[in-house]
Structure formats: structure tokens, C-alpha cells
Amino acid sequence: MGETGHHLGFLREMTWSHILLVVAVLVICWLLVLAMRRIVRGAAEHAPSHRRLLIWRMAPLFRLLIWIGGIAVIVPLLVEPTFEDIVALVAALGLALAFALKDYVSCLIAGIVAIVENTYQPGDWIEIDGTYGEVTAIGTRAVHIVTADDTEVIIPHARLWSSSVFNASSGNHSLLCVTNFYLHADHDGVAVRQALTEIGEASPYRKPESPVKVVAAEMPWGTRYKIKAYVADSREQFAMMTDITIRGKERLRSMNIVFAHAPYAEAGRS
């Protein structure tokens, strides 16, 4: 190629020396990334357990800095440093960023709407797209929730535009817990309802002075009962449902109540 390179828009006339220098910069950046990964991995493995994840988080940052440095070296080799070229480059980058960040801007606007309308706040228990958990943080781009299995799920605020948000607590310390029981249809419904009401009222997790309701519905495979009671602390909702389930089953067995069996349930779904 030598000195026979030609101008293409705002690009410099390329020579073999320019091409070799660009290749050399790319290779050096690649080697630096590999070395950085090995160093970070070694440091993380030998660090105390509480610092291991903090060290691992530095790897993507170092990789980004290395490639930004490489691009900063390569660009002056390819672009003529004139005012018109700089304006054109900035305009092109601005257009590219506008397309690349449109989803981020949508999330940012949705986050502002969520805060202004108080759609959810830290401490609320919400469900979005089938994921149910406690809101632990509201960032500029996404809401962070932790499920009952102690798994953090990060959901972009933009889901507000296309999904329903179910808020179980809405800023309250308490929330309604629903515990299900599935019984054979042949039983004394009045006695069962009374027993389940007493079970719900006796739960140590129930919010004081809050009502307990028991509703029943006849299904093809039997009768479904729901105990609806408010828990004192929203974080103890699963403990309350477990407590009611265990004590409820024990009480119903003492009354010789027969529970619905799987064949009946399967027949009800068909």
C-alpha cells in the first residue's frame, strides 16, 4: 500500500506504518486485557472472602479503560484533526449514542414516573412479569427486588409501559396473606370454616386486631378454602403462611377431614 493510500472522507491517507501501528495497539490492548484478567483472578482467589466479589467487579472496569485508551491512540492515526472532521465525528457519535441510549432514556423516564406516582418504593412487595419480591433499591434505570429465595432480580423501569405492576403492600408495613387448603367435597363446611378462622386468628405473625376471613369455592375436584389474614411484618409473610398451613392441616386431620387428592385436582385442570 505504501504511499498510495487515498483519502476517504475525513480519514487520513493510510500507509503501511499506520496500519502496523493500529494492529500493534490492538494486540497490546488484547494482551493487557488477558494479563489483567489473570491478575484480578489471582488477587480475588487469595483475597478474604468478603473482598472477593469487590475485586472481581474491577475486571470489567479495567477492561473498559484499556480499550478506551487503545481507541484514543488509534483515532488520531485514522482521522484528520481538522475542525470540520471533529464536528462530523461528534455528530456521528451523537447520532449513534442517541440510538444506543434510547432504551436507557425510556427506563430513566419510566423511573421518574414511578417515583412521582409512587408506583413502588423500597420495602414494598411487588410482582412484575411473574417475579415477586421486596423492593430493595430504585435506581435510575431499574428497580431491584429480592425474591423469597433470596435472589436479586433487576427489572428495568421501562416494563411499566408494557407490564402490570402488582403492589402487595403499597408503602404499608403489613400486607394480606392468603393460605390455601384443598379438601374433599364431602365435609362439614361450617365446622371447617370456623376451625380455619381460629387457626388464622391464633397465628403469632398476625397483625393485632386485624380481621381474618375464610372464603370457600366449590371446584370440580373438591372445595378450596382461603384464609385471608394480615401479617404484622411483610417480611414474615411466608413464615405466617407456613405456620397457618402446618397448624391448619393438623387441626383438619383431628376433625377427620379428607384432603383433595391429586387425581381430583388433575381432573379439574383437564
C-alpha positions in Angstrom: 0.0 0.0 0.0 2.9 2.4 0.9 2.2 6.0 0.0 -0.6 5.0 -2.4 -3.3 5.4 0.2 -6.2 7.7 -0.7 -8.4 9.9 1.3 -11.9 8.6 2.3 -14.0 11.4 3.8 -12.3 12.6 7.0 -9.9 9.6 7.1 -6.1 10.1 6.8 -4.2 8.7 3.9 -3.2 5.3 5.1 0.3 3.9 5.0 1.7 0.6 6.0 3.2 2.2 9.1 -0.2 3.4 10.1 -1.8 0.0 9.6 1.0 -1.8 11.5 0.7 0.7 14.4 -3.0 0.2 14.6 -2.6 -3.6 14.6 0.1 -3.2 17.3 -2.1 -1.1 19.5 -5.0 -3.7 19.2 -2.6 -6.6 20.0 -1.2 -4.7 23.0 -4.7 -4.0 24.3 -5.7 -7.6 23.9 -2.6 -8.8 25.8 -3.2 -6.2 28.5 -6.8 -7.5 28.9 -5.5 -11.1 29.2 -2.9 -10.1 31.8 -5.4 -8.0 33.7 -7.8 -10.9 33.9 -5.1 -13.2 35.3 -4.0 -10.7 37.8 -7.6 -9.9 39.0 -8.4 -13.7 39.2 -5.3 -14.3 41.3 -6.0 -11.4 43.6 -9.6 -12.5 44.0 -8.7 -16.1 44.8 -6.2 -15.0 47.5 -8.2 -12.2 49.0 -10.5 -12.6 52.0 -14.0 -13.9 51.1 -15.7 -10.6 51.9 -13.5 -8.8 49.4 -13.5 -11.4 46.6 -16.6 -10.0 44.7 -15.3 -6.4 45.1 -12.1 -7.4 43.4 -14.0 -9.2 40.6 -16.0 -6.1 39.9 -12.9 -4.3 39.0 -12.2 -6.5 36.0 -14.9 -5.0 33.6 -13.8 -1.5 34.6 -10.1 -2.2 33.9 -11.1 -3.8 30.5 -13.1 -0.8 29.5 -10.3 1.6 30.4 -7.8 -0.4 28.4 -9.9 -0.4 25.3 -10.8 3.3 25.7 -7.1 4.0 25.9 -6.5 2.0 22.8 -9.2 3.8 20.8 -7.8 7.1 22.0 -4.4 6.1 20.4 -5.9 4.7 17.2 -8.4 7.5 16.3 -5.7 10.3 15.7 -4.0 7.9 13.4 -7.1 7.5 11.2 -8.8 10.9 11.4 -7.5 14.2 10.2 -7.6 16.6 13.2 -9.5 19.4 11.4 -12.4 21.4 12.8 -14.8 20.0 10.1 -13.7 16.5 10.8 -14.2 16.9 14.5 -17.7 18.3 14.0 -18.6 15.5 11.7 -17.2 12.9 14.1 -19.0 14.4 17.1 -22.3 14.5 15.1 -21.9 10.8 14.1 -21.1 9.8 17.7 -24.1 11.8 18.9 -26.4 10.1 16.5 -25.0 6.7 17.4 -25.4 7.4 21.1 -29.0 8.6 20.6 -30.0 5.2 19.1 -27.9 3.3 21.6 -29.3 5.1 24.6 -33.0 5.3 23.6 -33.9 2.3 25.8 -31.9 3.8 28.7 -33.7 7.1 28.3 -37.1 5.2 28.3 -36.1 3.5 31.5 -35.0 6.8 33.0 -38.3 8.4 32.2 -40.3 5.4 33.5 -38.2 5.6 36.7 -39.1 9.2 37.2 -42.8 8.4 36.6 -42.6 5.5 39.1 -41.1 7.9 41.8 -43.6 10.7 41.1 -46.6 8.4 41.0 -45.2 6.3 43.9 -45.8 3.1 42.0 -43.4 1.3 44.3 -40.9 2.3 47.0 -38.2 0.5 49.0 -39.8 -2.0 51.3 -42.8 -2.7 49.1 -43.5 -6.3 47.9 -44.3 -6.2 44.2 -44.8 -8.6 41.3 -43.7 -7.8 37.8 -43.7 -10.3 34.9 -44.3 -13.2 37.4 -41.4 -12.1 39.7 -42.5 -11.4 43.3 -40.2 -9.9 45.9 -39.3 -7.0 48.1 -38.1 -3.7 46.6 -34.6 -3.0 48.0 -33.5 -0.2 45.7 -34.8 2.1 43.0 -32.0 3.0 40.6 -32.1 5.4 37.6 -32.5 2.5 35.2 -34.1 -0.3 37.1 -35.8 -1.5 40.3 -34.0 -4.1 42.4 -36.2 -6.7 44.1 -35.2 -9.7 46.3 -37.4 -12.8 46.0 -38.4 -15.2 48.8 -35.5 -17.4 47.6 -33.0 -14.5 48.4 -32.4 -13.9 44.7 -31.9 -10.3 43.5 -33.8 -9.5 40.3 -33.1 -6.3 38.4 -36.1 -5.2 36.3 -35.9 -2.1 34.0 -38.3 0.7 34.8 -39.4 0.6 31.1 -41.5 -2.6 32.0 -44.0 -0.1 33.3 -45.0 0.8 29.7 -45.9 -2.8 28.8 -46.5 -4.8 32.1 -48.8 -4.6 35.1 -47.2 -4.0 38.5 -48.8 -5.8 41.4 -48.0 -4.0 44.7 -49.0 -6.1 47.7 -48.0 -3.6 50.5 -48.1 -0.1 48.8 -46.0 1.5 51.4 -47.6 -0.3 54.4 -45.7 -2.3 57.0 -48.3 -5.1 56.7 -49.9 -7.0 53.8 -52.6 -9.5 53.2 -51.5 -13.2 53.2 -53.6 -15.9 51.5 -53.2 -19.5 52.6 -55.0 -22.2 50.6 -56.5 -25.5 51.7 -57.9 -28.1 49.2 -60.4 -30.5 50.8 -62.6 -33.3 49.6 -66.1 -32.0 48.8 -67.9 -34.2 51.4 -67.3 -32.4 54.7 -69.0 -30.1 57.2 -68.3 -26.7 55.7 -69.4 -24.6 58.7 -67.1 -26.5 61.1 -64.2 -26.3 58.7 -64.7 -22.5 58.2 -64.8 -22.0 62.0 -61.7 -24.1 62.5 -59.7 -22.3 59.8 -60.8 -18.9 61.2 -59.5 -19.9 64.7 -56.2 -21.1 63.1 -55.7 -17.7 61.4 -56.5 -15.7 64.5 -54.1 -17.7 66.6 -51.1 -17.2 64.3 -48.3 -15.3 66.2 -47.4 -13.5 63.0 -50.9 -11.9 62.5 -51.3 -8.2 62.8 -53.0 -7.4 66.1 -56.7 -6.6 65.9 -56.8 -7.3 62.1 -59.7 -9.4 60.7 -59.4 -13.0 59.5 -61.6 -14.1 56.7 -62.2 -17.6 55.3 -63.7 -17.9 51.8 -64.7 -21.1 50.1 -65.3 -22.1 46.5 -66.5 -25.4 45.1 -64.3 -26.8 42.4 -64.7 -29.9 40.2 -62.2 -31.8 42.3 -63.3 -30.7 45.8 -63.6 -27.5 47.9 -60.9 -24.8 48.0 -60.6 -22.7 51.2 -58.6 -19.5 51.5 -57.6 -18.0 54.8 -57.0 -14.2 54.4 -55.1 -12.6 57.2 -52.8 -9.6 57.6 -49.2 -10.2 58.7 -47.6 -7.8 61.2 -44.4 -7.5 59.2 -44.4 -8.0 55.5 -41.1 -9.9 55.6 -42.7 -12.6 57.8 -45.5 -13.3 55.2 -44.0 -16.7 54.2 -43.5 -17.7 57.9 -47.1 -16.9 58.6 -48.4 -18.9 55.6 -46.2 -21.8 56.7 -47.5 -21.6 60.3 -51.1 -21.5 59.2 -50.6 -24.4 56.8 -49.0 -26.7 59.3 -51.4 -26.0 62.2 -54.4 -26.0 59.8 -53.6 -29.4 58.5 -53.1 -30.7 62.0 -56.5 -29.3 63.0 -58.3 -30.6 60.0 -56.8 -34.1 60.4 -58.1 -34.1 64.0 -61.6 -33.4 62.6 -61.2 -36.4 60.2 -61.4 -34.1 57.2 -60.3 -35.7 54.0 -58.0 -33.6 51.7 -58.4 -33.4 48.0 -56.2 -35.9 46.1 -54.0 -35.3 43.1 -56.3 -37.3 40.7 -59.2 -35.0 41.5 -57.0 -31.9 41.0 -55.7 -33.2 37.7 -59.3 -33.9 36.6 -60.2 -30.3 37.5 -57.5 -28.9 35.2 -58.5 -31.0 32.2 
